[in-house]
Amino acid sequence: MFTPRRLLVGSAGLALAAGAVLGSTGTAQAAPASSDAPRAAAAAQGGTAPACIVRGRNVPGDPFASATNECGKPMRIKIIIKWGDDSGCKTLANGQTMVHWFATGHYQKTVTC
C-alpha cells in the first residue's frame, strides 16, 4: 500500500538517483581512478619531450623504443609505454641514445622528467 509518506520517500530517492546520474546534485564529483595515474603524473611534471629528442623507430609490435638527444644540452627523459612498463627517468648527454625494451604494450610517447 502506498501512503503519502512512502510516496514522498520514494520520490526523494528517485530524485537523488536521477541527480547523481545527470550530475546535477551540485556537489563536486571526483574523476575515477585510473591505472595510468603514474604515467599522467610524469607527463604533467615535464610534458612531452621537445622535437630535439629524436624518437627512434617506435613501431607498434616492436619490443623496444628509442630516443636520441640532439638538444645541445643534457636532457632528462622517460619513454612511456601504453599497457606496459615505462622506462625510468634517464639523463641523456647531447648525442646520446637510450633504448627501452618492454615485454607488453607499445610505445606511447616520450616525456621530460
C-alpha positions as CSV (number, residue, x, y, z in Angstrom):
1,M,0.0,0.0,0.0
2,F,1.3,3.4,-0.9
3,T,0.9,6.0,1.8
4,P,1.8,9.7,1.2
5,R,4.9,9.2,3.3
6,R,6.1,6.3,1.2
7,L,5.5,8.2,-2.0
8,L,7.5,11.1,-0.6
9,V,10.4,8.9,0.5
10,G,10.3,7.1,-2.8
11,S,10.2,10.3,-4.8
12,A,13.2,11.7,-2.8
13,G,15.2,8.6,-3.5
14,L,14.3,8.8,-7.2
15,A,15.3,12.5,-7.4
16,L,18.7,11.7,-5.7
17,A,19.3,8.9,-8.1
18,A,18.4,11.0,-11.1
19,G,20.6,13.8,-9.9
20,A,23.5,11.5,-9.5
21,V,23.1,10.1,-13.0
22,L,22.7,13.6,-14.5
23,G,25.4,15.2,-12.4
24,S,23.0,17.9,-11.2
25,T,23.4,17.4,-7.5
26,G,25.6,20.5,-7.1
27,T,28.4,18.6,-5.3
28,A,31.8,18.2,-6.7
29,Q,32.5,14.8,-8.3
30,A,35.9,13.3,-8.4
31,A,37.3,11.7,-11.6
32,P,37.5,7.9,-11.5
33,A,40.9,6.5,-10.5
34,S,43.0,5.5,-13.5
35,S,45.6,2.8,-13.9
36,D,47.6,5.4,-16.0
37,A,47.9,7.7,-12.9
38,P,51.8,7.3,-12.7
39,R,52.1,8.0,-16.4
40,A,49.9,11.0,-16.2
41,A,51.8,12.4,-13.2
42,A,55.1,12.0,-15.1
43,A,53.7,13.7,-18.2
44,A,52.2,16.5,-16.0
45,Q,55.6,17.2,-14.4
46,G,57.5,17.8,-17.6
47,G,55.3,17.3,-20.6
48,T,56.0,15.8,-24.0
49,A,59.7,15.9,-24.8
50,P,60.7,18.6,-27.4
51,A,61.4,17.8,-31.1
52,C,65.1,17.8,-30.4
53,I,64.6,14.5,-28.7
54,V,64.5,12.4,-31.8
55,R,62.3,9.3,-31.4
56,G,63.7,6.1,-33.0
57,R,61.8,3.5,-35.0
58,N,59.0,3.2,-32.4
59,V,56.7,0.8,-34.3
60,P,53.7,-0.9,-32.7
61,G,54.6,-4.6,-32.3
62,D,58.4,-3.9,-31.8
63,P,59.5,-4.8,-28.2
64,F,61.6,-1.6,-27.9
65,A,61.6,2.1,-28.2
66,S,64.5,4.6,-28.5
67,A,65.2,8.3,-28.2
68,T,68.3,10.4,-29.1
69,N,69.1,13.7,-27.5
70,E,70.0,16.3,-30.2
71,C,69.2,19.3,-28.0
72,G,72.7,20.5,-27.4
73,K,72.5,20.1,-23.7
74,P,71.7,17.2,-21.2
75,M,68.0,16.3,-21.1
76,R,66.1,14.1,-18.7
77,I,63.6,12.0,-20.5
78,K,61.3,9.0,-19.9
79,I,59.7,6.7,-22.5
80,I,56.1,5.9,-21.8
81,I,54.7,2.5,-22.8
82,K,51.0,2.1,-23.1
83,W,49.9,-1.1,-21.2
84,G,53.5,-1.8,-20.2
85,D,56.4,-0.8,-18.1
86,D,57.8,2.7,-18.7
87,S,61.5,3.4,-18.7
88,G,63.0,5.1,-15.7
89,C,63.8,8.8,-15.9
90,K,67.2,9.0,-17.6
91,T,69.6,11.9,-18.2
92,L,70.9,11.8,-21.8
93,A,74.0,13.8,-22.8
94,N,73.9,15.6,-26.1
95,G,74.1,13.0,-28.9
96,Q,73.4,10.0,-26.5
97,T,70.7,7.5,-27.4
98,M,68.6,5.3,-25.0
99,V,66.8,2.1,-25.9
100,H,64.0,0.8,-23.7
101,W,62.9,-2.8,-24.1
102,F,59.5,-3.9,-22.9
103,A,57.6,-7.2,-22.8
104,T,54.0,-5.9,-23.1
105,G,52.3,-2.9,-24.5
106,H,53.5,-0.4,-27.2
107,Y,55.3,2.9,-27.4
108,Q,53.0,5.8,-26.4
109,K,55.3,8.9,-26.1
110,T,58.5,10.4,-24.7
111,V,58.3,13.0,-21.9
112,T,60.7,15.1,-20.0
113,C,61.1,14.4,-16.3
